[in-house]
Amino acid sequence: MTVRFKQFPGVSLSEEEFRDGKVLYQMDELKAEYAWDTGIAIGTYLAGLKRGVILGVRCSHCRKVVVPPRTVCEWCFRPMDEYVELPDTGTVNTFSLCYITWDMRRISQPEIPAVIHIDGTSELGPASVVMGGILHKLGEVDPNEVHIGMRVQAVWKPESERTGAITDILYFKPIR
Amino acid sequence: MTFLERDAHAPQAWFGSLPAAHRYTYGLTGERFFRALKDEGKILGSYCPKCDHTYVPATVFCERCLGELTDWRDMGLVGELHTFTVLYVDYEGRPLEKPQVVGLVSFGDGGIVHFLNADPETLIIGMPMRAVLKPPAERQGSILDIQYFEPVQEA
């Protein structure tokens, strides 16, 4: 039905119109606090990050190593509880150059989210489906030089500032 | 460590909050209604001549015949108490020190839900209630520009 409309009636509002009181409005903020139970595997993972280690978990049955840890092997459904300390290096599996922030502001220097295949984790066959991929950001890198397969290393926060969060890793930077 | 055991050093939960601030604009009709309340201290309704129905707060079309309503009317500040209730707990569920009275005050064929400044024992359904507005300088174009309704005092 909307195809019939070439031009929609109405006008968009500018920030000035709000500021100068040209349009009436209500401002409100929802109280949207939450607590997410980390569970056993992710809790251990976060505790590992606090001491500067990326923890993976090995399945004693099928020998796969995955990160982030989980308590049940997704492939053979057996319990996984053998934590392994992984190096903080890896390979860019996929990435994106984002010129818009999460709250829709334009930025001139892109943020670069990437899935990083951590060294020492399993690969599912020759295809680049990895089991040790963690989503993080890339830094200290020219956006034009980012490529799939680039070797990267984690840049950590100073130990005193770490809180047991994925942001204890600031970003991954290329290994030169 | 077995897979059922928690790491004693691990965080039990991840705490966060979602930034969900929002700005609500009233639209063309609401803008006119609240503008009149803010600048002129008036409660506006709109009248449908076809259905003989007066909408308060004003609407821009008739819900019954879907016709456009152009006859906007000043409804005055005195309405009739349609119904009321007494609140003993606040928004968060905590007991209130002083119970709060809220009610629906009817104007035309509609009405406004608001706070009532009165002892609930003295309230009678159907009694006239007057809107007490904030001083003009403090009004912001909100339903809270009406502070509360109170019974009309017999002179």
Interface residues (C-beta under 8 A of the other chain):
Chain A: L13 F18 V23 L24 Y25 Q26 M27 D28 E29 L30 K31 A32 E33 Y34 A35 W36 D37 T38 I40 A41 G43 T44 L46 A47 K50 T71 P79 M80 D81 Y83 D103 G164 A165
Chain B: M1 T2 F3 L4 E5 R6 D7 H9 A10 P11 Q12 A13 W14 F15 G16 S17 L18 P19 A20 A21 H22 R23 Y24 T25 Y26 G30 E31 F34 R35 K38 Q140 G141 S142
